[in-house]
Amino acid sequence: MFLKEERETILNYDPITQTWHAWTNYPSHILKFRKQGWSETQKWSENGRDIAATFTAPKTAIRIFNPAKIKNAEPDACFDDEPTEDE
């Protein structure tokens, strides 16, 4: 079992095969990938519980939106490249 500070989900897109690949040891992400129909390619278990897994999915499984086109979004507040006074 992984501690909370050790948990992570890594997504990788392969443009040649047009496939998303995911590795996660975050329990709720494992369940979400399964429920959304991602193909589970490998899993690691400990004491009968799944502690990590890898998944693949087609290009259409994830959509990345332009932040300016999302309704009710704050205008680029988290995308500023300029340093703030705190930096």
HELIX and SHEET records of a PDB file:
HELIX    1   1 LYS A    4  GLU A    6  5                                   3    
HELIX    2   2 PRO A   27  LYS A   35  1                                   9    
HELIX    3   3 LYS A   59  ALA A   61  5                                   3    
HELIX    4   4 PRO A   67  LYS A   69  5                                   3    
SHEET    1   A 4 THR A   9  ASP A  14  0                                        
SHEET    2   A 4 THR A  19  THR A  24 -1                                        
SHEET    3   A 4 ARG A  49  PRO A  58 -1                                        
SHEET    4   A 4 SER A  39  GLU A  46 -1                                        
END                                                                             
